[in-house]
Amino acid sequence: MKKLLLTICSSLFCVLSYAQTEHLTFKGLPIDGSKQEFVKELQSQGYENAPEMGADDVLSGTFIGRDCYVVIVGTPITNTVWKVGILFKLKYDNWSSIKRAYDGLVDVYTKKYGAPFLDKKEFKLPYKEGDGHELYALKSDRCVYSTSFACTKNGVNVGYVAISMTTNCNIIIEYEDDINSDLLTKERANEI
């Protein structure tokens, strides 16, 4: 009996240890470590500084065949990467185009991560889909299109990916690592 209990405890410890060390990845890179090192790794993959964005943690390149900016976000104290955002440069000038692009991305991510846990598509009065004013509603922050996926590795949640339309008529994808999101919370709490 003691042997069985010891085996179960050891197995549980291994699973918990594994769960605490797995990170969400972006372009094959774990979302972890210093922001500067993460930037260097992306630069080695062909991403370049984006001086027009005015920050050293914003890069320019392509993601899934589309021109984009990649924003690397670090925690306030240790500067550990916890989030990566991809802002596609294309600004859409009609509703059908942005909706088609958005739905296409949601389909791709659904195939990779499974059904989203949040799929919010709504217009605020007086707007509604089909009224011909959808793009104006989006620009006026009267339209929300946002889809979020839970990312798991070996049954353990490692982070989230969210796809959203912006009020500038772009599409953004955000990768958020679970472990380093917790670190962000702790570091913010230390500042209070």
Salt bridges, closest charged atoms under 4 A:
GLU22 OE1 - LYS153 NZ 3.53
ASP32 OD2 - HIS23 NE2 3.23
GLU37 OE2 - LYS40 NZ 3.69
ASP57 OD2 - LYS35 NZ 3.02
ASP103 OD2 - LYS99 NZ 3.18
ASP103 OD1 - LYS121 NZ 3.80
ASP119 OD2 - LYS121 NZ 3.75
GLU122 OE2 - LYS120 NZ 3.97
GLU129 OE2 - LYS99 NZ 3.89
GLU174 OE2 - LYS83 NZ 3.37
ASP177 OD2 - HIS23 ND1 2.89
